[in-house]
Amino acid sequence: TPSAEQIADALPQLQAELAAAQAQSVLFLGQIFEQPHHADIISGLCGNTPHFIIPHPARLLRQPQLKRNAWPELKKLKQILSG
């Protein structure tokens, strides 16, 4: 898990990549993004771009019961990308 300092150091690069990509939506993978105190950071990064958070795929394989909550998010993402 990255420290608060590591997250702060990575934010400018992430912002630049998101701006350059002009993504229709953003998918965040991993438990760190699921933590409530990161919600403001993620919202700030994404702005009006729709974003989704699901557990890391390896975690979904280890804990299949988590797939039930991830599936609707992936369906919403697909809908946005299908336009």
N, C-alpha and C positions, 0 to 999 in steps of 0.2 A: 504494500500500500504506500503510495507516495505521501510525503509529508506536505504540510501546508506550504512550506517554502518551495518545494518542488512543483507543486501545482501552480503557485504564483509565477514561477519562472517559466512554466510551459504555456501560460495563457497567451502571451503575445504571438507565439508561433501558431497556436491553435486558431486564434482570431485571424491571422494572416491566411492560413490554409483554408478556413471556412469562407473567407471573402474571395479568395482566388477561385475556389471550386464553384461558387455560386450554386450550391447544392439546393435541390428541391426540398430535401429533408435530411436530418442527421440521425444516425443510429448510434447510441452509446452502449457499449458492451461492458459489463462488469459490475461487481458489487459496489465498487467505490462510487459509481454514478447514482446508485440507488439510495445513497445516504442523504437524508433530508437537508443537511447543512450545505450540500453541494448544489441544491436546486437553484439558488440565486446565481451561482457561477455559470451553470449550464444555460439558464435563461438569458444571462448577459451575453454569452458566447453566441447563442443561436438567434437572438432577437426575435423577429417574426417568423423565422424558419421553423417549421414543425420539427419536433425532435422526439425521439423515443428512447426508452431505456429498458434494456432487458438484461438478465444475467448472462455472463460469459457462456459461450456454447459448451465449454468443458464442464461448467457447473450444471448446465441443463442435462448433460449426459450422466453426471453423477447423481443428480437429484431430479429425476424425471417429473416429479410432481410440480416443479416450477414451470414446466412447459405450458401448463394451463393458463397461467397469467401472461406468459410471453407471447403466446399465439395471437391474441387479439391485437397486441401492439404491432406484430409483424404484418397482420392483415391490413391494419390502417396504413402502415408504411407502403405496402404493395399498392394500395388504392391511390395513394398520393403519387407514387412513381409511375403508375399506369396512366395517370392524368385524366 
